[in-house]
């Protein structure tokens, strides 16, 4: 059963770092539809096209171009905004890029997180902050079992290690400055969120499966797949977004009991391989979409990754609502609408509204005796 909360987003001053990115854009649209007073700090979008421009996200919020590695500029922005709630999503999000640019990856993901938390600490206006990391923050042993929040952190590649380090930074700030049992003294509730492999419309990043397929299929080419047997916790972007928002609501209403780490991912039996994702997405795309195996030598990538999200189900009342086929269908539909010239602000909001109806109807059904 979904937890009942009293927080109302209408008029809340909300800061989203990374609002020009994929997940940050979807989160911005979701909170704007709930009446939040939105502010964003981020770099310019790193691809063209991009969700920020396609869905006209700059029109629904106050957007500031700020590098979170530049602490004086970041602090100035946070002091001007005086946010009540902060969602920290700004990051270098790509594993393969982290191999080529490890120092940038650690600077953005680890020290950038420290900068955001320090700016919040010095400003003193924030009541709840959700730091978004990744499912790859765990020390991976190729286990078929899902990783729990209590499992050991680690990282083979610079991206994963930088996110594990960000988790440690957040835990240190929580213990040193924002301890849950001392909330009355400092007034800040801090949690971290570890989501699975997120898919959905508007992602054009390099070396990501869905964008690679869209680029290939829209050009009538087969997509080259590196590791078709790899298993990941795929989920539609609105699933973790709902988790982040609900977690912030719980932090606001009950800061002592929810300031910790949380997994958001699909059911264990709904995690599938890269090959299965490609086959299903090609089916929804149509037009003879197909794929080839890329046999060139590759960098290390984890073969098996799953999340145990029982804590979120048990304590937050959050569970996934879309299975993998539904997630892939909605994703393919978004890109095809974009290619057809559809108004993507309107269509993206339509997908948000549709998803919210699904969550609401299922929650109501669960509460019916």
Secondary structure in CASP SS format (residue, H / E / C, confidence):
PFRMAT SS
TARGET T0000
AUTHOR 0000-0000-0000
METHOD secondary structure of the structure
MODEL  1
X C 1.00
X C 1.00
X C 1.00
X C 1.00
X C 1.00
X C 1.00
X C 1.00
X C 1.00
X C 1.00
X C 1.00
X C 1.00
X C 1.00
X E 1.00
X E 1.00
X E 1.00
X E 1.00
X E 1.00
X C 1.00
X C 1.00
X C 1.00
X C 1.00
X H 1.00
X H 1.00
X H 1.00
X H 1.00
X H 1.00
X H 1.00
X H 1.00
X H 1.00
X H 1.00
X H 1.00
X H 1.00
X H 1.00
X C 1.00
X C 1.00
X C 1.00
X E 1.00
X E 1.00
X E 1.00
X E 1.00
X E 1.00
X E 1.00
X C 1.00
X C 1.00
X C 1.00
X C 1.00
X C 1.00
X C 1.00
X C 1.00
X C 1.00
X H 1.00
X H 1.00
X H 1.00
X H 1.00
X C 1.00
X C 1.00
X H 1.00
X H 1.00
X H 1.00
X H 1.00
X C 1.00
X E 1.00
X E 1.00
X E 1.00
X E 1.00
X C 1.00
X C 1.00
X C 1.00
X C 1.00
X C 1.00
X H 1.00
X H 1.00
X H 1.00
X H 1.00
X H 1.00
X H 1.00
X H 1.00
X H 1.00
X H 1.00
X H 1.00
X H 1.00
X C 1.00
X C 1.00
X C 1.00
X E 1.00
X E 1.00
X E 1.00
X E 1.00
X C 1.00
X C 1.00
X C 1.00
X C 1.00
X C 1.00
X C 1.00
X H 1.00
X H 1.00
X H 1.00
X H 1.00
X H 1.00
X H 1.00
X C 1.00
X H 1.00
X H 1.00
X H 1.00
X H 1.00
X H 1.00
X H 1.00
X H 1.00
X H 1.00
X H 1.00
X H 1.00
X H 1.00
X H 1.00
X H 1.00
X H 1.00
X H 1.00
X H 1.00
X H 1.00
X H 1.00
X H 1.00
X H 1.00
X H 1.00
X H 1.00
X C 1.00
X C 1.00
X C 1.00
X C 1.00
X E 1.00
X E 1.00
X E 1.00
X E 1.00
X E 1.00
X C 1.00
X C 1.00
X H 1.00
X H 1.00
X H 1.00
X E 1.00
X C 1.00
X C 1.00
X C 1.00
X C 1.00
X C 1.00
X C 1.00
X C 1.00
X C 1.00
X E 1.00
X C 1.00
X C 1.00
X C 1.00
X C 1.00
X C 1.00
X E 1.00
X C 1.00
X C 1.00
X C 1.00
X C 1.00
X H 1.00
X H 1.00
X H 1.00
X H 1.00
X H 1.00
X H 1.00
X H 1.00
X H 1.00
X H 1.00
X H 1.00
X H 1.00
X H 1.00
X H 1.00
X H 1.00
X H 1.00
X H 1.00
X H 1.00
X H 1.00
X H 1.00
X C 1.00
X C 1.00
X C 1.00
X H 1.00
X H 1.00
X H 1.00
X H 1.00
X H 1.00
X H 1.00
X H 1.00
X C 1.00
X C 1.00
X E 1.00
X E 1.00
X E 1.00
X E 1.00
X E 1.00
X E 1.00
X E 1.00
X C 1.00
X E 1.00
X E 1.00
X E 1.00
X C 1.00
X C 1.00
X C 1.00
X C 1.00
X C 1.00
X C 1.00
X C 1.00
X C 1.00
X C 1.00
X H 1.00
X H 1.00
X H 1.00
X H 1.00
X H 1.00
X H 1.00
X H 1.00
X H 1.00
X H 1.00
X H 1.00
X C 1.00
X C 1.00
X C 1.00
X C 1.00
X E 1.00
X E 1.00
X E 1.00
X C 1.00
X C 1.00
X C 1.00
X C 1.00
X C 1.00
X E 1.00
X E 1.00
X C 1.00
X E 1.00
X E 1.00
X E 1.00
X H 1.00
X H 1.00
X H 1.00
X H 1.00
X H 1.00
X H 1.00
X H 1.00
X H 1.00
X H 1.00
X H 1.00
X H 1.00
X H 1.00
X H 1.00
X H 1.00
X H 1.00
X H 1.00
X H 1.00
X C 1.00
X H 1.00
X H 1.00
X H 1.00
X H 1.00
X C 1.00
X C 1.00
X E 1.00
X E 1.00
X E 1.00
X E 1.00
X C 1.00
X C 1.00
X C 1.00
X H 1.00
X H 1.00
X H 1.00
X C 1.00
X E 1.00
X E 1.00
X H 1.00
X H 1.00
X H 1.00
X H 1.00
X H 1.00
X H 1.00
X H 1.00
X H 1.00
X H 1.00
X H 1.00
X H 1.00
X H 1.00
X C 1.00
X C 1.00
X C 1.00
X C 1.00
X C 1.00
X E 1.00
X E 1.00
X E 1.00
X C 1.00
X C 1.00
X C 1.00
X C 1.00
X C 1.00
X C 1.00
X C 1.00
X C 1.00
X C 1.00
X C 1.00
X E 1.00
X C 1.00
X C 1.00
X E 1.00
X C 1.00
X C 1.00
X H 1.00
X H 1.00
X H 1.00
X H 1.00
X H 1.00
X H 1.00
X H 1.00
X C 1.00
X C 1.00
X C 1.00
X C 1.00
X C 1.00
X C 1.00
X C 1.00
X H 1.00
X H 1.00
X H 1.00
X H 1.00
X H 1.00
X H 1.00
X H 1.00
X H 1.00
X H 1.00
X H 1.00
X H 1.00
X H 1.00
X H 1.00
X H 1.00
X H 1.00
X H 1.00
X C 1.00
X C 1.00
X C 1.00
X C 1.00
X H 1.00
X H 1.00
X H 1.00
X H 1.00
X H 1.00
X H 1.00
X H 1.00
X H 1.00
X H 1.00
X H 1.00
X H 1.00
X H 1.00
X H 1.00
X H 1.00
X H 1.00
X H 1.00
X H 1.00
X H 1.00
X H 1.00
X H 1.00
X H 1.00
X H 1.00
X H 1.00
X H 1.00
X C 1.00
X C 1.00
END
